[in-house]
């Protein structure tokens, strides 16, 4: 297996680019999950804690 230095350099550069892209996509996914969780918590915190505690059974 005889690779030239130029081919090896290109392969290493491509591998680094792919790794950087994977890390960037993972960061975006983590940030999206975090923002969804924050929105959910804000919604839950804004609910009335007494909501649903009483049931009117008289019709």
C-alpha positions as CSV (number, residue, x, y, z in Angstrom):
1,X,0.0,0.0,0.0
2,X,1.9,3.0,-1.3
3,X,0.2,6.3,-0.7
4,X,1.7,9.6,-1.7
5,X,2.0,12.3,0.9
6,X,-0.4,14.5,-1.1
7,X,-3.1,11.7,-1.1
8,X,-2.6,11.1,2.6
9,X,-2.9,14.9,3.2
10,X,-6.2,15.0,1.2
11,X,-7.6,12.0,3.1
12,X,-6.7,13.5,6.5
13,X,-8.2,16.8,5.5
14,X,-11.4,15.1,4.4
15,X,-11.6,13.1,7.6
16,X,-11.2,16.3,9.7
17,X,-13.8,18.1,7.7
18,X,-16.3,15.2,8.2
19,X,-15.6,15.1,11.9
20,X,-16.0,18.9,12.2
21,X,-19.3,18.7,10.3
22,X,-20.5,15.8,12.6
23,X,-19.7,17.9,15.7
24,X,-21.5,20.9,14.3
25,X,-24.6,18.9,13.6
26,X,-24.5,17.4,17.1
27,X,-24.2,20.8,18.7
28,X,-27.2,22.0,16.7
29,X,-29.3,19.0,17.8
30,X,-28.3,19.6,21.4
31,X,-29.2,23.3,21.2
32,X,-32.6,22.4,19.7
33,X,-33.3,19.9,22.4
34,X,-32.3,22.5,25.1
35,X,-34.6,25.1,23.6
36,X,-37.5,22.7,23.4
37,X,-37.0,21.7,27.0
38,X,-36.8,25.4,28.1
39,X,-40.1,26.2,26.3
40,X,-41.8,23.1,27.9
41,X,-40.6,24.2,31.3
42,X,-41.9,27.7,30.8
43,X,-45.3,26.4,29.7
44,X,-45.5,24.1,32.7
45,X,-44.5,26.9,35.1
46,X,-47.1,29.2,33.7
47,X,-49.9,26.8,34.4
48,X,-52.2,27.4,37.4
49,X,-51.2,24.9,40.2
50,X,-54.8,24.6,41.3
51,X,-56.1,23.7,37.9
52,X,-57.8,20.3,37.9
53,X,-57.9,20.0,41.7
54,X,-61.7,20.5,41.9
55,X,-64.3,18.7,39.9
56,X,-67.9,20.0,39.7
57,X,-70.1,17.0,39.8
58,X,-73.4,18.9,39.9
59,X,-75.0,19.2,36.5
